[in-house]
């Protein structure tokens, strides 16, 4: 791929920001309010800190190990070719598949009431098929088309959210937005921060596109930190405006379109329409970036254990099966499954991948740099987050707990048979 075809720093940041803001602020905001109450902005700060813990290793390794395999390339360098590396590559691909399903589900949920169509299994299914087909076709045209589209989608979305933030600040009731740190609230704050940790996960896409980025040694670390800090600021402002304008019980009642409802007190029906359009743009950009930013890479790793010699998005490793299988599976998940528990399972899987990235960084620290003590502290923080996430699933979503265990065991069994009968080998790029 020629230099002029590569993604600029701004395009890469917009891809990551598009995924992060699209993935959570519109979909799990109501749930977060239910758990954290008035401490919602503080929950976003805490989860942003967890993201920076992981980003430290991603930035150091991602600037030096230039591979579209992203975190799997780091793990392969650190831990070598083992069944664990193979299992993690399968898990990484599955997180993309499930994320695609989550996004189309959310898109249908916002679109149908907006165009006054009754959300039935049939109408939701039709929207899901159309949306996945559209973004699969867009990705068919290669990375530059995606980068360009992403930049404009993100620009529109952020403009809408800025109107929401500025309008909301005029009428904010600071008494309602005041945090309360009693024992029950603090427990809720910690639980919400673990769930919102997922809302920063888009930064990982930057390393999954590192071969397609101009000057990756400098731009990969820059893009990672800029996108996380930018998104953290946005999340804090949006949550302040929402809890400062709408009573907590109303936010919880609205659940999925909490932001659209929150815009009504100060922007009226116009605000409701504006935020709904913002939500549709958000989910679109998240879907776009997810299909582009890793699904194909992850598929290639899960299937073959390596990336092809000449890797250009248009070719899709000389066959387009990865794109079609990933999008098709994502559609099947969307059509046949309730994704509440699956979203929670995805977060658990991501956290496990992050833990192994940190373990790999510890092993590679002498060669690639990074502060050893800080890495140990980061690993402890992330392990606590993982245990807390599993405990939260056990306490509130038993099906998600068993689903997480099933996912890990399933990936292990598939990898075991791959290695035994498929002569599979992970190649270090």
C-alpha positions in Angstrom: 0.0 0.0 0.0 1.5 3.3 -1.0 2.2 6.1 1.5 -0.6 8.3 0.0 -3.1 5.5 0.7 -2.2 5.3 4.4 -4.3 6.8 7.2 -3.3 10.1 8.7 -3.1 10.7 12.5 -6.5 12.6 12.3 -8.2 9.8 10.4 -6.9 7.1 12.9 -8.0 9.2 15.9 -11.4 9.7 14.3 -11.7 5.9 13.8 -10.9 5.2 17.4 -13.1 8.0 18.8 -15.9 6.8 16.5 -15.8 3.4 17.9 -15.5 4.4 21.6 -18.3 7.1 21.6 -20.5 5.0 19.4 -20.1 1.8 21.4 -21.3 3.1 24.8 -22.5 6.5 25.4 -25.7 5.8 23.5 -26.3 2.2 24.4 -25.2 1.6 28.0 -25.7 5.1 29.5 -29.0 4.3 31.2 -27.6 1.1 32.7 -24.6 3.1 34.0 -26.9 5.7 35.6 -28.9 2.9 37.3 -25.7 1.4 38.8 -23.7 4.6 39.6 -26.5 7.1 40.3 -25.1 10.6 40.7 -21.5 9.3 40.5 -21.8 8.7 36.8 -19.1 11.3 35.8 -16.7 9.8 38.4 -17.4 6.3 37.0 -16.3 7.5 33.5 -13.1 9.0 35.0 -12.2 5.8 36.8 -12.9 3.6 33.8 -10.8 6.1 31.7 -7.9 5.4 34.1 -8.2 1.6 33.6 -8.1 2.3 29.8 -4.9 4.4 30.2 -3.4 1.5 32.2 -3.8 -0.8 29.2 -2.9 2.0 26.7 0.5 2.4 28.3 1.5 -1.0 27.0 -0.4 -0.7 23.7 1.4 2.6 23.0 4.9 1.3 23.8 4.5 -2.0 22.0 2.3 -0.7 19.2 4.8 2.0 18.2 7.5 -0.7 17.8 5.7 -3.9 16.7 4.1 -2.7 13.5 1.5 -5.4 12.7 -2.2 -5.4 11.8 -2.4 -8.4 14.2 -2.5 -5.7 17.0 -2.5 -7.2 20.5 -2.0 -10.8 19.2 1.3 -9.7 17.6 2.4 -8.4 21.1 1.3 -11.6 22.8 3.1 -13.7 20.1 6.3 -11.8 20.6 6.1 -12.0 24.4 4.8 -15.5 24.9 5.7 -17.2 21.7 3.5 -19.7 19.7 1.4 -21.6 22.2 -2.1 -22.8 22.6 -2.8 -19.8 24.7 -1.8 -17.4 21.9 -4.1 -19.3 19.5 -7.0 -19.3 22.0 -6.6 -15.5 22.4 -6.6 -14.9 18.6 -9.9 -16.8 18.3 -11.4 -14.9 21.3 -10.3 -11.6 19.7 -12.1 -12.4 16.5 -15.2 -13.3 18.4 -15.2 -10.0 20.2 -15.5 -8.3 16.8 -18.2 -10.6 15.6 -20.3 -9.9 18.7 -19.6 -6.2 18.7 -21.0 -6.0 15.1 -24.1 -7.7 16.3 -24.5 -5.3 19.2 -24.2 -2.3 17.0 -26.8 -3.4 14.4 -29.1 -4.3 17.2 -28.7 -0.8 18.7 -29.1 0.9 15.3 -32.4 -0.9 14.7 -33.6 0.0 18.2 -33.1 3.8 17.5 -34.1 3.9 13.9 -37.5 2.2 14.0 -39.2 4.4 16.6 -37.7 7.4 14.9 -39.3 6.5 11.5 -42.5 5.5 13.3 -42.3 1.8 12.4 -43.4 -0.8 15.0 -40.2 -2.7 16.2 -41.1 -6.3 15.6 -38.8 -9.3 15.1 -39.4 -8.9 11.3 -38.8 -5.2 11.0 -35.7 -5.3 13.3 -34.3 -8.2 11.2 -34.8 -6.2 8.0 -32.9 -3.2 9.4 -30.1 -5.4 10.6 -29.7 -7.1 7.2 -29.6 -3.7 5.4 -27.2 -2.1 7.8 -24.7 -4.9 7.8 -24.9 -5.2 4.0 -24.2 -1.5 3.6 -21.1 -1.4 5.8 -19.8 -4.7 4.4 -20.0 -3.1 1.0 -18.2 0.1 2.2 -15.4 -1.9 3.7 -15.1 -3.8 0.4 -13.6 -0.6 -1.1 -10.5 -0.6 1.1 -9.0 1.4 4.0 -8.9 4.9 2.4 -12.7 4.9 1.7 -13.3 3.8 5.3 -10.9 6.4 6.8 -12.6 9.2 4.8 -16.2 8.1 5.6 -15.2 7.7 9.3 -13.8 11.2 9.5 -17.1 12.7 8.3 -19.3 10.5 10.4 -17.4 11.3 13.5 -17.4 15.0 12.7 -21.2 15.1 12.4 -21.6 13.0 15.6 -19.3 15.1 17.7 -21.0 18.3 16.5 -24.4 17.0 17.6 -23.0 16.0 21.0 -21.4 19.5 21.4 -24.8 21.1 20.8 -26.2 18.7 23.5 -23.3 19.6 25.9 -23.5 23.4 25.4 -27.3 23.5 25.5 -27.3 21.4 28.6 -24.8 23.5 30.5 -27.1 26.5 30.2 -29.8 24.8 32.3 -27.7 22.4 34.5 -28.8 22.0 38.1 -25.4 21.5 39.9 -27.2 20.2 43.0 -28.4 17.2 41.0 -25.0 16.6 39.5 -23.2 16.5 42.9 -21.5 13.2 43.6 -22.4 11.3 46.8 -19.7 9.0 48.2 -21.6 6.9 50.8 -20.8 3.1 50.9 -23.7 2.1 48.6 -22.9 4.8 46.1 -19.2 4.0 46.1 -20.0 0.3 45.4 -22.2 1.4 42.5 -19.5 3.7 41.2 -16.9 0.9 41.2 -19.3 -1.5 39.4 -20.3 1.1 36.8 -16.6 1.9 36.2 -15.9 -1.7 35.4 -18.8 -1.8 32.9 -17.8 1.6 31.4 -14.2 0.3 30.9 -15.7 -1.3 27.7 -16.6 2.2 26.4 -12.9 3.0 25.9 -12.0 -0.3 24.1 -12.0 1.3 20.7 -8.4 2.5 21.1 -7.2 -1.1 20.4 -8.3 -0.7 16.8 -5.4 1.7 16.3 -2.9 -1.1 16.7 -5.0 -3.3 14.4 -4.5 -0.9 11.6 -0.8 0.0 12.3 0.5 -1.2 9.0 -2.0 1.1 7.3 -1.0 4.2 9.3 1.5 6.9 8.2 4.6 7.0 10.4 3.2 4.4 12.9 6.2 4.6 15.3 5.1 8.1 16.3 1.4 8.1 15.3 0.3 4.9 17.0 1.2 6.0 20.6 -0.1 9.5 19.9 -3.4 8.3 18.5 -4.0 6.0 21.5 -3.5 8.6 24.2 -5.2 11.5 22.3 -8.3 9.4 21.6 -8.7 8.1 25.2 -8.2 11.6 26.8 -10.5 13.2 24.2 -13.3 10.6 24.8 -12.9 10.8 28.5 -13.5 14.5 28.5 -16.6 14.0 26.3 -18.0 11.3 28.5 -17.6 13.4 31.6 -19.3 16.4 30.1 -22.2 14.4 28.6 -22.8 12.6 31.9 -22.7 15.9 33.8 -25.3 17.5 31.5 -27.6 14.4 31.6 -27.7 14.0 35.4 -27.8 17.8 35.9 -30.9 18.1 33.6 -32.9 15.0 34.1 -34.0 13.3 37.4 -32.1 10.0 37.9 -35.3 7.9 37.8 -36.1 9.3 34.3 -32.7 8.5 33.0 -33.0 4.9 34.3 -36.5 4.6 32.9 -35.4 5.8 29.4 -32.5 3.3 29.5 -31.4 3.0 25.8 -32.3 6.4 24.6 -31.5 8.2 27.8 -29.6 11.0 26.0 -32.4 11.7 23.6 -34.9 12.0 26.5 -32.3 14.1 28.5 -32.1 16.7 25.6 -35.9 17.4 25.8 -35.9 19.7 28.9 -33.5 22.2 27.3 -33.8 21.5 23.5 -37.4 20.3 23.3 -38.4 17.9 20.5 -35.7 19.3 18.3 -33.2 17.9 20.9 -34.8 14.5 20.9 -34.6 14.3 17.1 -31.0 15.7 17.0 -29.8 13.2 19.6 -31.5 10.3 17.9 -29.7 11.2 14.6 -26.5 11.5 16.7 -27.1 8.0 18.0 -27.6 6.6 14.5 -24.4 8.3 13.3 -22.6 7.0 16.4 -23.6 3.4 15.9 -22.8 3.7 12.2 -19.3 4.9 12.9 -18.7 2.2 15.5 -19.9 -0.5 13.1 -17.8 0.9 10.3 -14.7 1.0 12.4 -15.3 -2.4 13.9 -15.7 -4.2 10.5 -12.7 -2.3 9.2 -10.5 -2.1 12.2 -10.0 -5.7 13.1 -12.6 -8.2 12.0 -10.7 -9.2 8.9 -7.4 -9.2 10.7 -8.8 -11.3 13.6 -10.4 -13.7 11.2 -7.2 -14.3 9.4 -5.3 -14.9 12.6 -8.0 -17.2 14.1 -8.1 -19.2 10.9 -4.5 -19.3 9.7 -2.4 -18.1 12.6 -0.7 -15.5 10.5 -1.3 -12.6 8.2 -0.7 -12.9 4.5 2.4 -11.5 2.8 0.7 -8.8 0.8 -2.0 -7.4 3.0 -4.3 -4.9 1.4 -7.9 -4.5 2.5 -9.2 -4.6 -1.1 -7.8 -8.0 -1.6 -8.8 -9.4 1.8 -6.0 -11.9 1.5 -7.0 -12.8 -2.1 -10.4 -13.9 -1.0 -13.1 -12.0 0.7 -14.2 -14.8 2.9 -13.1 -13.1 6.1 -15.3 -10.1 5.5 -18.3 -12.2 4.5 -18.0 -14.8 7.3 -17.5 -12.1 10.0 -20.3 -9.9 8.8 -22.5 -13.0 8.3 -21.9 -14.4 11.8 -22.4 -10.9 13.2 -25.8 -10.8 11.5 -26.7 -14.3 12.8 -25.9 -13.2 16.4 -28.0 -10.0 15.9 -31.0 -12.0 14.5 -31.0 -14.9 16.9 -29.6 -13.7 20.3 -30.4 -11.4 23.1 -27.3 -9.4 23.4 -27.5 -8.1 26.9 -25.5 -10.9 28.4 -23.3 -11.2 25.3 -22.2 -7.5 25.8 -21.0 -8.4 29.2 -19.2 -11.5 28.0 -17.4 -9.4 25.4 -16.1 -7.2 28.1 -14.7 -10.1 30.0 -13.0 -11.5 26.9 -11.4 -8.1 26.1 -10.1 -7.8 29.7 -8.5 -11.2 29.4 -6.8 -10.2 26.1 -5.6 -7.0 27.8 -4.2 -9.0 30.8 -2.1 -11.1 28.4 -0.9 -8.0 26.6 0.5 -6.7 29.9 2.1 -10.1 30.8 3.8 -10.0 27.3 4.9 -6.5 27.9 6.5 -7.5 31.1 8.4 -10.2 29.3 9.5 -7.8 26.5 10.2 -4.9 28.8 14.0 -5.1 28.5 13.8 -5.1 24.7 11.0 -2.6 24.1 11.1 -0.3 27.2 8.5 0.6 29.8 8.6 0.9 33.6 8.7 -2.5 35.2 7.1 -1.4 38.5 4.4 0.5 36.7 3.7 -2.6 34.5 3.3 -4.8 37.7 0.9 -2.2 39.2 -1.1 -2.1 35.9 -1.3 -5.9 35.8 -2.7 -6.0 39.4 -5.3 -3.3 38.5 -6.4 -5.1 35.5 -6.6 -8.5 37.3 -8.8 -6.8 39.9 -11.1 -5.4 37.2 -11.4 -8.9 35.7 -12.3 -10.5 39.0 -14.8 -7.7 39.8 -16.4 -8.1 36.3 -16.8 -11.9 36.9 -18.2 -11.2 40.4 -20.6 -8.6 38.9 -21.8 -11.1 36.3 -22.3 -13.8 39.1 -24.3 -11.4 41.2 -26.4 -9.7 38.5 -26.3 -11.8 35.3 -25.7 -15.5 36.0 -26.2 -16.4 32.3 -23.4 -13.9 31.4 -21.1 -15.6 33.9 -21.7 -19.0 32.5 -21.5 -17.6 29.0 -18.0 -16.2 29.7 -16.8 -19.6 30.9 -18.4 -21.3 27.9 -16.7 -18.8 25.5 -13.2 -19.4 27.0 -13.7 -23.2 27.0 -15.1 -23.1 23.5 -12.2 -21.1 22.1 -9.8 -23.5 23.9 -11.4 -26.6 22.4 -11.4 -25.1 18.8 -7.8 -24.1 19.1 -6.8 -27.6 20.5 -8.3 -29.3 17.5 -6.9 -26.7 15.1 -3.4 -27.5 16.4 -3.9 -31.3 16.6 -5.4 -31.8 13.1 -4.7 -28.5 11.2 -0.9 -28.3 11.7 -1.6 -24.7 12.7 1.3 -22.5 13.7 1.3 -18.9 14.7 3.9 -17.0 12.8 5.8 -14.1 14.5 5.8 -11.3 11.9 
